[in-house]
Amino acid sequence: MCPRIDSMVSLTPTLVLLGSMLWVKESRAGILTMLDDEVAALFKLMKAYSTSESKLPSTIFVPPEEEVAIVDKFAHYYHTTNFDYRLFNLPPQITSVRKAGPFLYITKVMDDDEDVLRKVFINQAEIKMSLSKYIRDPKKTAGIGYMTDNMARMHVFEKSILFPQATDELYELECRRSREDEEEHETPDEEEGTTEGGETAAKPFSYDEELKCLVGLAYEKQSKQAYVRSVILERGSQYAERSVIVEFAKPNIPVKNGVVHLIKNVLCHINEKVVSAIRNPRITNAKHFSSFVAGLHSKLLENLDRETLLTAFIPINHTNLNEFLSSREGNTMEMKRDTFLRHIVKGRYSSEDIKEKGGEVLITAGMREIPLKFYFVPDPHEKGKELAIVECRGHNTTVELFDMDKENGIVHLVYNVLGFFGGTIYDRLASDEFQSYRDTLRIAEFSGFNEEIKKTNQKYTYFVPSREAWKLIADKYPPAKKHLFMPEFKFQSRYLLERHLVINDEYTAEDLATMTRTVARAIVLPLLRDFLRIKVSRIREEESGKKIVFPTDYLIRYNSLEIKIVHRDIYCSNGIFHVIDSPFLEKDDLTIIREVSSINSNP
């Protein structure tokens, strides 16, 4: 698979190495580019660029060194264009800087599934994709080219010293220019808002009552890795509060009158879009996800980049991401795409927006609508702090870092891949931190039924009674609940559980509802030793006379019973399970249990 090329920064030349020279007959004009020392050894004649020309963006197609030596310098002009192109966005034809010269023609060779760029040719020469490189203008690293006096002033704080780990994340400093700075920068022209030519001057980037910036520290929940968080407060803006997270490059450098922290980007300044933050993250822990995204079709990301507003959830657990890639869900391009889309929400949702929506946000992955449910609970490890847990497809993970604003949306860091669990159905039931499935596992243990859902060579759909479901049986039929939890009734309990386990396939709640609507009667599903006949329908609650966005429940009709699916579509490596509010247990079953109990008590 061809490597994905990192995206460009502004005014940055692209360097593309070729397998052979591009030949032209005429030679004239100049060349606009700049090269670092490494490449200058190969393309020696391209050092004769003027200072003004070197500031323009460019793409250079570099021939092999042995071919550079045998042509005149004017042939080199045909190898340069004044546009910065990535390999994927090279257009069908390009104009070089050689005036009145012929076009450069691009041919792209894709893999059979058209998801991966395999080869690229420019005219007859093949581009060596693995050697293509981007050269950064040293004056433009980490947004330094955008730095102004006012912005530089925001990075200095007087009468206060911040050390990561030693400073609480709730502690903030306000960025203010000193009185001397304000007097020094005030001029009549700036006060009147005009220049000498009478044109309106741009308002300087200063912090007054309309625009302020607060700076503090932020920490990942599990690793406690520290970041600098700057919060922009702008009156009259669509978003009154925006947050910028910056990673430390080298923190804690003590000096005579304070401490210096080297950081990797500019504070209080938003200069990237959401898709760029995914593909080329400026935060190290987010780079694992970008490697996964690099294997996706570029059109998917290009289409997302056109969206007005986006919210992205980036997983940072490298081990969990590798586990996903080695699982069956990570084996096909379609599943990879759907998994990626589970981390993208159309619209902008900050942590406060999510709370206002009741902790639920809808995402669309492939053809499915999947809700993300957020739970804000007290952090058991930090008194007075809050822990955010996000649930997707029945699996929980923590939100490690909220609210990283971008030009067209916002990014949040989460710990694990959303909606992915690498273990079996049994593993998921047994590892539930709230012990929600304790009673079902206990009943199944007597007859060895749990061994069935540990198998990895089968696919199952399991309807799992919740802990509350068994409590309901205990309230309605106390003897039945008592007997089912006795080893002496293991055959009866196994027979009961078997009618909850559909074999040979995995069905979502929506799959079952669609199948019911299609046949317009009960659907028949295979069990281990019998068949299950049920009807499944989708319930939507009414709100102010309109149907709400989120499906709240699915209803199962089993003979005379109506049973709700209270937790649906929990995916595992060997199938899927749904949590139901009552077992498939009827009065006739209770009669049989009572009869067996009577026989056992009177031998």
FIMI-753179 format. One record per residue (C-alpha): residue number from 0; chain; x, y, z. Coordinates in steps of 0.001 Angstrom, whole numbers, always signed. Example, Ala and Ser with C-alpha at 12.3 -4.5 7.8 and 13.67 -1.06 7.14 Angstrom:
residues 2
[0,'A',[+12300,-4500,+7800]]
[1,'A',[+13670,-1060,+7140]]
END
This chain:
residues 603
[0,'A',[+0,+0,+0]]
[1,'A',[+1323,+3412,-929]]
[2,'A',[+2103,+5751,+1953]]
[3,'A',[-139,+8735,+2536]]
[4,'A',[+1562,+12095,+2103]]
[5,'A',[+1218,+14655,+4855]]
[6,'A',[-812,+17726,+4036]]
[7,'A',[+775,+21025,+3121]]
[8,'A',[+1223,+24096,+5227]]
[9,'A',[+823,+27445,+3506]]
[10,'A',[+3727,+28710,+1403]]
[11,'A',[+5411,+25297,+1577]]
[12,'A',[+6966,+23702,-1520]]
[13,'A',[+6280,+20111,-2474]]
[14,'A',[+9176,+17925,-3512]]
[15,'A',[+8419,+14913,-5704]]
[16,'A',[+11176,+12551,-6853]]
[17,'A',[+10907,+11055,-10340]]
[18,'A',[+12304,+7920,-11897]]
[19,'A',[+13411,+9718,-15055]]
[20,'A',[+13825,+13162,-16649]]
[21,'A',[+10958,+14969,-18357]]
[22,'A',[+12210,+16056,-21794]]
[23,'A',[+11299,+19274,-23641]]
[24,'A',[+12900,+20857,-26683]]
[25,'A',[+12755,+24569,-25903]]
[26,'A',[+14102,+26427,-22891]]
[27,'A',[+13234,+29828,-21518]]
[28,'A',[+11866,+31738,-18482]]
[29,'A',[+12612,+31391,-14776]]
[30,'A',[+11772,+29059,-11954]]
[31,'A',[+9961,+29818,-8726]]
[32,'A',[+10808,+27623,-5768]]
[33,'A',[+13187,+27003,-2907]]
[34,'A',[+15044,+23899,-1811]]
[35,'A',[+16726,+22733,+1345]]
[36,'A',[+20327,+21545,+1363]]
[37,'A',[+19386,+17900,+1077]]
[38,'A',[+17642,+18359,-2258]]
[39,'A',[+19978,+21024,-3592]]
[40,'A',[+22621,+18352,-4086]]
[41,'A',[+20350,+16677,-6615]]
[42,'A',[+18846,+19697,-8296]]
[43,'A',[+21876,+21991,-8163]]
[44,'A',[+20851,+24438,-10830]]
[45,'A',[+17695,+25398,-8938]]
[46,'A',[+19584,+27486,-6410]]
[47,'A',[+19379,+30580,-8592]]
[48,'A',[+15993,+31767,-7398]]
[49,'A',[+15317,+35329,-6370]]
[50,'A',[+14237,+36158,-2825]]
[51,'A',[+10806,+37309,-3928]]
[52,'A',[+10238,+34200,-6034]]
[53,'A',[+11140,+31843,-3189]]
[54,'A',[+8152,+33026,-1175]]
[55,'A',[+5659,+31458,-3560]]
[56,'A',[+4254,+27952,-3055]]
[57,'A',[+5557,+25378,-5498]]
[58,'A',[+5821,+21737,-6502]]
[59,'A',[+9114,+20412,-7856]]
[60,'A',[+9497,+17147,-9767]]
[61,'A',[+13109,+16114,-9148]]
[62,'A',[+14800,+13824,-11705]]
[63,'A',[+17553,+11353,-10724]]
[64,'A',[+20934,+12993,-10108]]
[65,'A',[+22587,+11321,-13089]]
[66,'A',[+20010,+12814,-15448]]
[67,'A',[+20257,+16288,-13956]]
[68,'A',[+23904,+16408,-14910]]
[69,'A',[+23375,+15759,-18620]]
[70,'A',[+20789,+18433,-19450]]
[71,'A',[+20982,+22193,-19655]]
[72,'A',[+19531,+24281,-16883]]
[73,'A',[+16475,+25401,-18843]]
[74,'A',[+15063,+21862,-18919]]
[75,'A',[+14733,+22112,-15172]]
[76,'A',[+12149,+24874,-15431]]
[77,'A',[+9725,+22393,-16925]]
[78,'A',[+9872,+20392,-13671]]
[79,'A',[+8457,+23117,-11424]]
[80,'A',[+5004,+24610,-10923]]
[81,'A',[+3865,+27472,-8713]]
[82,'A',[+1208,+25430,-6901]]
[83,'A',[+1593,+23140,-3899]]
[84,'A',[+66,+19763,-4716]]
[85,'A',[-291,+16578,-2692]]
[86,'A',[-140,+13375,-4698]]
[87,'A',[-3854,+12741,-4349]]
[88,'A',[-4902,+16213,-5470]]
[89,'A',[-2649,+16476,-8511]]
[90,'A',[-4938,+17639,-11360]]
[91,'A',[-4964,+15925,-14786]]
[92,'A',[-2669,+18585,-16212]]
[93,'A',[-327,+21197,-14747]]
[94,'A',[+1283,+24353,-16087]]
[95,'A',[+4981,+24601,-15319]]
[96,'A',[+6893,+27833,-14633]]
[97,'A',[+8476,+27496,-18069]]
[98,'A',[+6622,+30217,-19960]]
[99,'A',[+4710,+29045,-23004]]
[100,'A',[+5862,+25523,-22266]]
[101,'A',[+3719,+22387,-22779]]
[102,'A',[+1510,+21012,-20038]]
[103,'A',[+2637,+18410,-17531]]
[104,'A',[+177,+15504,-17744]]
[105,'A',[-726,+13431,-14659]]
[106,'A',[-1811,+9763,-14750]]
[107,'A',[-2992,+8108,-11521]]
[108,'A',[-3153,+4327,-11087]]
[109,'A',[-5528,+3174,-8346]]
[110,'A',[-5895,-241,-6710]]
[111,'A',[-8824,-2368,-7849]]
[112,'A',[-11066,-1089,-5055]]
[113,'A',[-10162,+2507,-6017]]
[114,'A',[-9413,+3288,-2394]]
[115,'A',[-5628,+3390,-2587]]
[116,'A',[-3382,+5354,-4927]]
[117,'A',[-875,+2817,-6259]]
[118,'A',[+1169,+4770,-8835]]
[119,'A',[+1399,+8284,-10228]]
[120,'A',[+3009,+9252,-13553]]
[121,'A',[+3871,+12715,-14778]]
[122,'A',[+4168,+12476,-18536]]
[123,'A',[+6213,+9285,-19011]]
[124,'A',[+8051,+9461,-15659]]
[125,'A',[+6837,+7575,-12581]]
[126,'A',[+6825,+9486,-9297]]
[127,'A',[+8626,+7698,-6473]]
[128,'A',[+5827,+8102,-3965]]
[129,'A',[+7727,+6919,-915]]
[130,'A',[+10411,+9563,-1493]]
[131,'A',[+8044,+12495,-2007]]
[132,'A',[+8651,+15135,+579]]
[133,'A',[+7397,+18468,+1873]]
[134,'A',[+9826,+21185,+2884]]
[135,'A',[+8744,+23621,+5536]]
[136,'A',[+9747,+27231,+5361]]
[137,'A',[+11595,+27619,+8697]]
[138,'A',[+9972,+31017,+9159]]
[139,'A',[+6476,+29434,+9016]]
[140,'A',[+6806,+26487,+11524]]
[141,'A',[+3898,+26061,+14022]]
[142,'A',[+2194,+29240,+12785]]
[143,'A',[+5107,+31540,+13610]]
[144,'A',[+4565,+33304,+10290]]
[145,'A',[+1261,+34577,+11636]]
[146,'A',[+2770,+35982,+14827]]
[147,'A',[+2157,+39649,+15615]]
[148,'A',[+3295,+41746,+18549]]
[149,'A',[-57,+41365,+20248]]
[150,'A',[-71,+37601,+19747]]
[151,'A',[+3452,+37319,+21128]]
[152,'A',[+2372,+39295,+24181]]
[153,'A',[-304,+36664,+24881]]
[154,'A',[+2402,+34090,+25581]]
[155,'A',[+3932,+36006,+28504]]
[156,'A',[+2319,+36145,+31964]]
[157,'A',[+3513,+38404,+34720]]
[158,'A',[+3375,+37791,+38477]]
[159,'A',[+2498,+34144,+38046]]
[160,'A',[+4398,+30919,+37344]]
[161,'A',[+2688,+27836,+35912]]
[162,'A',[+4205,+24357,+36127]]
[163,'A',[+2411,+21359,+34584]]
[164,'A',[+1161,+18784,+37128]]
[165,'A',[+1626,+21323,+39923]]
[166,'A',[-1169,+23548,+38566]]
[167,'A',[-4842,+22589,+38659]]
[168,'A',[-6689,+22678,+35330]]
[169,'A',[-9295,+25032,+36811]]
[170,'A',[-6630,+27718,+37367]]
[171,'A',[-6572,+30297,+34556]]
[172,'A',[-4642,+33457,+33771]]
[173,'A',[-5997,+36278,+31674]]
[174,'A',[-3815,+37510,+28830]]
[175,'A',[-3520,+41275,+29054]]
[176,'A',[-1279,+43811,+27414]]
[177,'A',[+450,+46089,+29856]]
[178,'A',[-266,+49843,+29903]]
[179,'A',[+3146,+50504,+28339]]
[180,'A',[+2371,+48133,+25453]]
[181,'A',[-928,+49828,+24751]]
[182,'A',[+571,+53340,+24790]]
[183,'A',[+3476,+52212,+22610]]
[184,'A',[+1205,+50777,+19914]]
[185,'A',[-1372,+53569,+19871]]
[186,'A',[-1094,+55908,+16884]]
[187,'A',[-3526,+58481,+15481]]
[188,'A',[-4065,+56329,+12414]]
[189,'A',[-4953,+53279,+14496]]
[190,'A',[-7283,+55299,+16692]]
[191,'A',[-9145,+56679,+13682]]
[192,'A',[-9043,+53343,+11879]]
[193,'A',[-7490,+54750,+8661]]
[194,'A',[-4150,+54636,+6906]]
[195,'A',[-2260,+57475,+5231]]
[196,'A',[-3944,+56675,+1928]]
[197,'A',[-7376,+57010,+3467]]
[198,'A',[-8082,+53258,+3400]]
[199,'A',[-9605,+51514,+6398]]
[200,'A',[-6919,+49864,+8492]]
[201,'A',[-7311,+46345,+9911]]
[202,'A',[-8128,+46379,+13608]]
[203,'A',[-5079,+45214,+15558]]
[204,'A',[-5341,+41854,+17337]]
[205,'A',[-5534,+43190,+20886]]
[206,'A',[-7340,+42068,+23997]]
[207,'A',[-9887,+44531,+25241]]
[208,'A',[-13456,+44238,+26467]]
[209,'A',[-14539,+42641,+23177]]
[210,'A',[-11829,+39981,+22918]]
[211,'A',[-9978,+38294,+25750]]
[212,'A',[-7876,+35181,+26143]]
[213,'A',[-7507,+32963,+29211]]
[214,'A',[-4678,+30464,+29525]]
[215,'A',[-4378,+27464,+31818]]
[216,'A',[-3523,+23783,+31716]]
[217,'A',[-5481,+20715,+30597]]
[218,'A',[-4777,+17064,+31339]]
[219,'A',[-5713,+13773,+29718]]
[220,'A',[-7871,+11794,+32142]]
[221,'A',[-5918,+8530,+32220]]
[222,'A',[-2316,+9421,+31416]]
[223,'A',[-2487,+12901,+33018]]
[224,'A',[-415,+14238,+30120]]
[225,'A',[-411,+18031,+30316]]
[226,'A',[-1314,+20540,+27595]]
[227,'A',[-1688,+24295,+27437]]
[228,'A',[-5299,+25360,+26998]]
[229,'A',[-6086,+28869,+25811]]
[230,'A',[-9700,+30019,+25797]]
[231,'A',[-10747,+32832,+23468]]
[232,'A',[-13635,+34958,+24717]]
[233,'A',[-15129,+37099,+21971]]
[234,'A',[-18246,+39181,+22492]]
[235,'A',[-20650,+39118,+19568]]
[236,'A',[-19133,+35986,+18003]]
[237,'A',[-21293,+32987,+17059]]
[238,'A',[-19296,+31037,+19622]]
[239,'A',[-18618,+33240,+22603]]
[240,'A',[-15973,+30853,+23918]]
[241,'A',[-13463,+28877,+21854]]
[242,'A',[-10639,+26690,+23116]]
[243,'A',[-7194,+25995,+21674]]
[244,'A',[-5122,+23065,+22994]]
[245,'A',[-1356,+23116,+22413]]
[246,'A',[+1147,+20372,+23232]]
[247,'A',[+4384,+21062,+25105]]
[248,'A',[+7597,+20618,+23134]]
[249,'A',[+9897,+21115,+26131]]
[250,'A',[+8301,+22305,+29373]]
[251,'A',[+9732,+23511,+32662]]
[252,'A',[+12826,+25525,+31707]]
[253,'A',[+13561,+27652,+34800]]
[254,'A',[+15128,+31083,+34292]]
[255,'A',[+16078,+33871,+36713]]
[256,'A',[+12718,+35575,+36785]]
[257,'A',[+10326,+32714,+35996]]
[258,'A',[+9886,+29669,+33808]]
[259,'A',[+9796,+29074,+30051]]
[260,'A',[+7756,+26387,+28308]]
[261,'A',[+8407,+25588,+24649]]
[262,'A',[+5142,+24706,+22910]]
[263,'A',[+4279,+23324,+19479]]
[264,'A',[+1789,+25905,+18275]]
[265,'A',[+469,+29403,+18866]]
[266,'A',[-1969,+30108,+21708]]
[267,'A',[-5307,+31853,+21220]]
[268,'A',[-5157,+31344,+17466]]
[269,'A',[-7209,+28859,+15410]]
[270,'A',[-5587,+28089,+12078]]
[271,'A',[-6623,+24567,+11017]]
[272,'A',[-9759,+22690,+9998]]
[273,'A',[-11165,+19500,+11521]]
[274,'A',[-10058,+17167,+8716]]
[275,'A',[-6547,+18614,+8843]]
[276,'A',[-6452,+17941,+12607]]
[277,'A',[-7353,+14309,+11874]]
[278,'A',[-4944,+13733,+8986]]
[279,'A',[-2008,+15729,+10323]]
[280,'A',[-2524,+16160,+14058]]
[281,'A',[-376,+18536,+16035]]
[282,'A',[-912,+16385,+19125]]
[283,'A',[+1313,+13323,+19308]]
[284,'A',[-1247,+10954,+20841]]
[285,'A',[-3648,+11638,+17968]]
[286,'A',[-1181,+10445,+15331]]
[287,'A',[-2119,+6770,+15804]]
[288,'A',[-5592,+7513,+14465]]
[289,'A',[-4193,+9512,+11547]]
[290,'A',[-2234,+6431,+10429]]
[291,'A',[-5496,+4482,+10331]]
[292,'A',[-7259,+7279,+8440]]
[293,'A',[-4438,+7369,+5871]]
[294,'A',[-5700,+4070,+4458]]
[295,'A',[-9149,+5468,+3641]]
[296,'A',[-10246,+6829,+300]]
[297,'A',[-9212,+10454,-57]]
[298,'A',[-12633,+11433,-1437]]
[299,'A',[-14225,+10578,+1906]]
[300,'A',[-12026,+13112,+3692]]
[301,'A',[-12343,+15652,+898]]
[302,'A',[-16136,+15494,+1154]]
[303,'A',[-15998,+15902,+4920]]
[304,'A',[-13678,+18870,+4510]]
[305,'A',[-16446,+20660,+2601]]
[306,'A',[-18862,+20395,+5535]]
[307,'A',[-19694,+23669,+7229]]
[308,'A',[-19364,+22302,+10775]]
[309,'A',[-17967,+19026,+12114]]
[310,'A',[-17281,+17398,+15466]]
[311,'A',[-14575,+14712,+15594]]
[312,'A',[-13731,+12210,+18333]]
[313,'A',[-10112,+11021,+18018]]
[314,'A',[-9114,+7821,+19907]]
[315,'A',[-5629,+7901,+21408]]
[316,'A',[-5156,+4343,+22736]]
[317,'A',[-2619,+2856,+20324]]
[318,'A',[-3073,-696,+21646]]
[319,'A',[-6826,-598,+21218]]
[320,'A',[-6505,+803,+17695]]
[321,'A',[-4104,-1989,+16705]]
[322,'A',[-6525,-4519,+18184]]
[323,'A',[-9258,-3104,+15971]]
[324,'A',[-7073,-3261,+12845]]
[325,'A',[-6329,-6935,+13492]]
[326,'A',[-10000,-7773,+14106]]
[327,'A',[-12594,-8743,+11522]]
[328,'A',[-13977,-5186,+11625]]
[329,'A',[-10608,-3876,+10527]]
[330,'A',[-10247,-6296,+7619]]
[331,'A',[-12467,-4628,+5022]]
[332,'A',[-12476,-1123,+3631]]
[333,'A',[-16221,-788,+4216]]
[334,'A',[-15914,-1610,+7920]]
[335,'A',[-12928,+710,+8288]]
[336,'A',[-14924,+3506,+6680]]
[337,'A',[-17948,+2900,+8926]]
[338,'A',[-15705,+2793,+11989]]
[339,'A',[-14099,+6078,+11000]]
[340,'A',[-17520,+7664,+10453]]
[341,'A',[-18554,+6651,+13979]]
[342,'A',[-16059,+9275,+15130]]
[343,'A',[-17504,+12120,+13014]]
[344,'A',[-20643,+14126,+13790]]
[345,'A',[-22053,+16742,+11451]]
[346,'A',[-22445,+19944,+13414]]
[347,'A',[-20422,+21488,+16202]]
[348,'A',[-20893,+20002,+19685]]
[349,'A',[-18813,+21285,+22569]]
[350,'A',[-18960,+19627,+25977]]
[351,'A',[-21564,+22178,+27057]]
[352,'A',[-23636,+21570,+23911]]
[353,'A',[-23625,+17827,+24625]]
[354,'A',[-24845,+18411,+28181]]
[355,'A',[-27621,+20688,+26933]]
[356,'A',[-28776,+17946,+24541]]
[357,'A',[-29169,+15541,+27425]]
[358,'A',[-25942,+13719,+26723]]
[359,'A',[-26971,+12214,+23374]]
[360,'A',[-25611,+12997,+19893]]
[361,'A',[-26562,+11220,+16660]]
[362,'A',[-23924,+10032,+14207]]
[363,'A',[-24349,+8406,+10798]]
[364,'A',[-21974,+5536,+9955]]
[365,'A',[-22636,+4069,+6524]]
[366,'A',[-26389,+3404,+6335]]
[367,'A',[-26916,+3343,+10097]]
[368,'A',[-27805,+6028,+12585]]
[369,'A',[-25888,+5426,+15803]]
[370,'A',[-26392,+7451,+18986]]
[371,'A',[-23455,+8487,+21132]]
[372,'A',[-24560,+8654,+24762]]
[373,'A',[-22564,+10679,+27268]]
[374,'A',[-22603,+10200,+31022]]
[375,'A',[-21083,+12853,+33261]]
[376,'A',[-20218,+11314,+36622]]
[377,'A',[-17952,+12265,+39552]]
[378,'A',[-14361,+11261,+38911]]
[379,'A',[-13521,+8552,+41466]]
[380,'A',[-9830,+9502,+41369]]
[381,'A',[-10131,+13288,+41647]]
[382,'A',[-12460,+14802,+44201]]
[383,'A',[-14621,+17556,+42786]]
[384,'A',[-13771,+16672,+39168]]
[385,'A',[-16052,+15258,+36498]]
[386,'A',[-15516,+12171,+34356]]
[387,'A',[-17179,+11967,+30944]]
[388,'A',[-18011,+8502,+29610]]
[389,'A',[-19206,+8057,+26024]]
[390,'A',[-21164,+4967,+25026]]
[391,'A',[-21290,+3775,+21421]]
[392,'A',[-22811,+466,+20295]]
[393,'A',[-22962,-634,+23911]]
[394,'A',[-19288,-58,+24723]]
[395,'A',[-17935,+2670,+26961]]
[396,'A',[-14786,+4738,+26841]]
[397,'A',[-13670,+7932,+28536]]
[398,'A',[-13394,+11365,+27003]]
[399,'A',[-9760,+12228,+27607]]
[400,'A',[-9827,+15856,+26491]]
[401,'A',[-12801,+18012,+25516]]
[402,'A',[-13108,+21094,+23327]]
[403,'A',[-10284,+21631,+20845]]
[404,'A',[-11775,+24244,+18524]]
[405,'A',[-10999,+24324,+14804]]
[406,'A',[-11954,+26671,+11987]]
[407,'A',[-14968,+24596,+10980]]
[408,'A',[-15820,+22681,+14139]]
[409,'A',[-14374,+21054,+17207]]
[410,'A',[-12300,+17986,+18171]]
[411,'A',[-12405,+15832,+21329]]
[412,'A',[-9938,+13127,+22372]]
[413,'A',[-11375,+9787,+23533]]
[414,'A',[-9448,+6814,+24893]]
[415,'A',[-10659,+3837,+22819]]
[416,'A',[-12113,+3347,+19349]]
[417,'A',[-15815,+4159,+19611]]
[418,'A',[-18143,+1169,+19494]]
[419,'A',[-15423,-1487,+19280]]
[420,'A',[-14872,-4421,+21624]]
[421,'A',[-12366,-7139,+20747]]
[422,'A',[-13672,-9880,+23078]]
[423,'A',[-16546,-12364,+22869]]
[424,'A',[-20105,-11885,+24084]]
[425,'A',[-19152,-13702,+27283]]
[426,'A',[-16134,-11420,+27776]]
[427,'A',[-18351,-8356,+27447]]
[428,'A',[-20998,-9653,+29854]]
[429,'A',[-18428,-10748,+32431]]
[430,'A',[-16397,-7526,+32281]]
[431,'A',[-19305,-5112,+32696]]
[432,'A',[-18232,-2685,+35400]]
[433,'A',[-21787,-2321,+36710]]
[434,'A',[-22378,-6113,+36855]]
[435,'A',[-25553,-5615,+34851]]
[436,'A',[-25504,-9196,+33559]]
[437,'A',[-24474,-10991,+36738]]
[438,'A',[-27738,-12961,+37132]]
[439,'A',[-27825,-14162,+33523]]
[440,'A',[-24237,-15404,+33756]]
[441,'A',[-24934,-17108,+37069]]
[442,'A',[-27924,-19064,+35725]]
[443,'A',[-25939,-20043,+32617]]
[444,'A',[-22990,-21254,+34667]]
[445,'A',[-24921,-24192,+36174]]
[446,'A',[-25503,-25903,+32813]]
[447,'A',[-22317,-24816,+31029]]
[448,'A',[-24317,-22517,+28744]]
[449,'A',[-21679,-19786,+29089]]
[450,'A',[-19258,-21990,+27145]]
[451,'A',[-21454,-21519,+24086]]
[452,'A',[-21071,-17745,+24012]]
[453,'A',[-17307,-18041,+24498]]
[454,'A',[-16907,-19724,+21094]]
[455,'A',[-15158,-17693,+18422]]
[456,'A',[-16101,-19820,+15401]]
[457,'A',[-19792,-18921,+15570]]
[458,'A',[-21946,-15814,+15103]]
[459,'A',[-24743,-15198,+17589]]
[460,'A',[-27568,-12813,+18356]]
[461,'A',[-28204,-13025,+22096]]
[462,'A',[-31193,-11499,+23910]]
[463,'A',[-29838,-10925,+27408]]
[464,'A',[-32247,-10306,+30312]]
[465,'A',[-31042,-7418,+32434]]
[466,'A',[-30536,-7583,+36191]]
[467,'A',[-33805,-5650,+36553]]
[468,'A',[-35549,-8256,+34371]]
[469,'A',[-34705,-11032,+36848]]
[470,'A',[-35816,-8823,+39744]]
[471,'A',[-39146,-8436,+37983]]
[472,'A',[-39504,-12232,+37793]]
[473,'A',[-38631,-12473,+41503]]
[474,'A',[-41384,-9966,+42347]]
[475,'A',[-44027,-11626,+40178]]
[476,'A',[-43119,-15272,+40651]]
[477,'A',[-40830,-15677,+43688]]
[478,'A',[-40603,-19504,+43540]]
[479,'A',[-39630,-19451,+39857]]
[480,'A',[-36752,-17045,+40400]]
[481,'A',[-35570,-19085,+43378]]
[482,'A',[-35601,-22374,+41467]]
[483,'A',[-33927,-21003,+38337]]
[484,'A',[-30965,-19990,+40475]]
[485,'A',[-30540,-23494,+41862]]
[486,'A',[-28130,-26038,+40280]]
[487,'A',[-30859,-28697,+40518]]
[488,'A',[-32798,-26845,+37793]]
[489,'A',[-29897,-26532,+35369]]
[490,'A',[-31735,-28354,+32560]]
[491,'A',[-34748,-26061,+32845]]
[492,'A',[-32581,-22951,+33074]]
[493,'A',[-30544,-24026,+30040]]
[494,'A',[-33704,-24685,+28025]]
[495,'A',[-34919,-21204,+28966]]
[496,'A',[-31632,-19508,+27992]]
[497,'A',[-31377,-21392,+24692]]
[498,'A',[-34513,-19659,+23436]]
[499,'A',[-32623,-16354,+23880]]
[500,'A',[-29644,-17340,+21682]]
[501,'A',[-30006,-17102,+17894]]
[502,'A',[-27237,-18906,+16035]]
[503,'A',[-25432,-18513,+12685]]
[504,'A',[-25858,-14757,+12271]]
[505,'A',[-25908,-11391,+14020]]
[506,'A',[-28938,-9116,+13760]]
[507,'A',[-29254,-5531,+14880]]
[508,'A',[-32568,-4389,+16338]]
[509,'A',[-33242,-2509,+13120]]
[510,'A',[-32454,-5627,+11064]]
[511,'A',[-35078,-7564,+13046]]
[512,'A',[-37643,-4765,+12714]]
[513,'A',[-37053,-4564,+8954]]
[514,'A',[-37409,-8332,+8580]]
[515,'A',[-40717,-8202,+10516]]
[516,'A',[-42077,-5400,+8308]]
[517,'A',[-41015,-7261,+5170]]
[518,'A',[-42800,-10546,+5938]]
[519,'A',[-45667,-8863,+7849]]
[520,'A',[-45737,-11653,+10418]]
[521,'A',[-43496,-13255,+13037]]
[522,'A',[-39948,-13976,+11867]]
[523,'A',[-38417,-17387,+12498]]
[524,'A',[-34830,-17510,+13767]]
[525,'A',[-32695,-20642,+14388]]
[526,'A',[-31752,-21638,+17926]]
[527,'A',[-29425,-24399,+19119]]
[528,'A',[-32223,-26998,+19224]]
[529,'A',[-35346,-25144,+18112]]
[530,'A',[-36610,-21958,+16481]]
[531,'A',[-37533,-18557,+17905]]
[532,'A',[-40660,-16836,+16582]]
[533,'A',[-40840,-13123,+17349]]
[534,'A',[-42045,-9798,+15953]]
[535,'A',[-39868,-6722,+16396]]
[536,'A',[-41069,-3144,+15880]]
[537,'A',[-39512,+259,+16311]]
[538,'A',[-41023,+2726,+18780]]
[539,'A',[-40666,+6473,+18494]]
[540,'A',[-41829,+8766,+21245]]
[541,'A',[-43807,+11886,+20446]]
[542,'A',[-42518,+15278,+21490]]
[543,'A',[-44493,+18474,+20875]]
[544,'A',[-46481,+16749,+18165]]
[545,'A',[-43357,+15699,+16241]]
[546,'A',[-41305,+12543,+16243]]
[547,'A',[-37989,+12996,+17974]]
[548,'A',[-34753,+12214,+16182]]
[549,'A',[-33627,+9270,+18294]]
[550,'A',[-35365,+5878,+18289]]
[551,'A',[-36015,+5256,+21982]]
[552,'A',[-36950,+1585,+22044]]
[553,'A',[-37604,-1544,+20069]]
[554,'A',[-40452,-3812,+21101]]
[555,'A',[-40360,-7623,+20868]]
[556,'A',[-43577,-9624,+20779]]
[557,'A',[-42960,-13184,+21919]]
[558,'A',[-46214,-15175,+22019]]
[559,'A',[-48319,-13299,+24589]]
[560,'A',[-45413,-11192,+25937]]
[561,'A',[-44347,-7669,+24979]]
[562,'A',[-40697,-7103,+25829]]
[563,'A',[-38643,-3954,+25327]]
[564,'A',[-35075,-3855,+24071]]
[565,'A',[-33577,-1427,+26563]]
[566,'A',[-30012,-1597,+25243]]
[567,'A',[-29488,-2579,+21642]]
[568,'A',[-26764,-3528,+19197]]
[569,'A',[-23837,-4340,+21485]]
[570,'A',[-21170,-5662,+19124]]
[571,'A',[-18616,-8307,+20075]]
[572,'A',[-16140,-10460,+18167]]
[573,'A',[-18542,-13429,+17932]]
[574,'A',[-21823,-11613,+17464]]
[575,'A',[-24159,-9053,+18894]]
[576,'A',[-26429,-8908,+21928]]
[577,'A',[-29448,-6900,+23031]]
[578,'A',[-30460,-6250,+26615]]
[579,'A',[-34172,-6882,+27281]]
[580,'A',[-36393,-5893,+30196]]
[581,'A',[-37923,-9359,+30663]]
[582,'A',[-36865,-12922,+29792]]
[583,'A',[-38820,-15023,+27305]]
[584,'A',[-40621,-16659,+30201]]
[585,'A',[-44388,-17388,+30145]]
[586,'A',[-46855,-18796,+32670]]
[587,'A',[-46646,-22264,+31100]]
[588,'A',[-42911,-22259,+31796]]
[589,'A',[-43613,-21411,+35415]]
[590,'A',[-46040,-24328,+35666]]
[591,'A',[-43361,-26720,+34450]]
[592,'A',[-40876,-25315,+36955]]
[593,'A',[-43364,-25734,+39795]]
[594,'A',[-44068,-29336,+38758]]
[595,'A',[-40374,-30178,+38635]]
[596,'A',[-39906,-28519,+42014]]
[597,'A',[-42733,-30555,+43479]]
[598,'A',[-41283,-33815,+42169]]
[599,'A',[-37840,-32987,+43551]]
[600,'A',[-39216,-32086,+46960]]
[601,'A',[-41295,-35315,+47206]]
[602,'A',[-39103,-38161,+45902]]
END
